[in-house]
């Protein structure tokens, strides 16, 4: 998008006189583009501007935050995991940084976050048996309704559901991890309650479902055609590492803006 390029140039190279020439260089040199997107001045402007989405695309916004996160995690020796009410240091930053440094992974995560800024609900008719149809209401943020709809779809149409279900699991654990803990664990000990509300998933179940559906997505013919099989396998095999950059972003960069950005409700 031209508006994205204009923003990057204005913030990262304000003194460059030939803006059109610089745009051409950015389009042709991916390494140069990444360096400008990761420029500290670009990040500071994004964080300071309350109306940033009027000036750049959500995809660029999340890419900027992910590139900043990659730098910041590279400076630390550990990440933080919450177990109950406790915060436990985990010395895994090298693995997390190596994973996020894969360009296909970083780009996929930016696109995934973008997809959650426009969640929707639908009502669709589903054939139960000959002559009998039933309406199913589903949200593209709800694993259960997506799974029910996926079961009714033909194999060729299941790819989008596989991908979305896996993405929802990763998104919840990365951006809204408390959703998976709410009413599922005792707040002090972190032990799982014996009686929980039906269909409320915990963190482990979200992770298992996420890995399962990334595998199904990776094995689907559509993934091969879209050249996404490799990134789906990487997400499945490194699911815990994939959620860490999202945890970091959620806590440090938009903790107070999450509902505004994504409109997710419990």
Secondary structure by P-SEA (a helix, b strand, c coil): caaaaaaaaaccccccccaaaaaaaaaacaaaaaaaaacaaaaaaaaacccccccccaaaaaaaaaaaaaaaaaaccbbbbbcccbbbbbccaaaaaaaaacaaaaaaaaaaaaaacccccbbbbbbccccbbbbbbbbcccaaaaaaaaaacccccaaaaaaaaaaaaaaaacccccccccccccccccccccccccccccaaaaaaaaaaaaaaaaacaaaaaacaaaaaaaaaacccccaaaaaaaaaccccccccccccccc
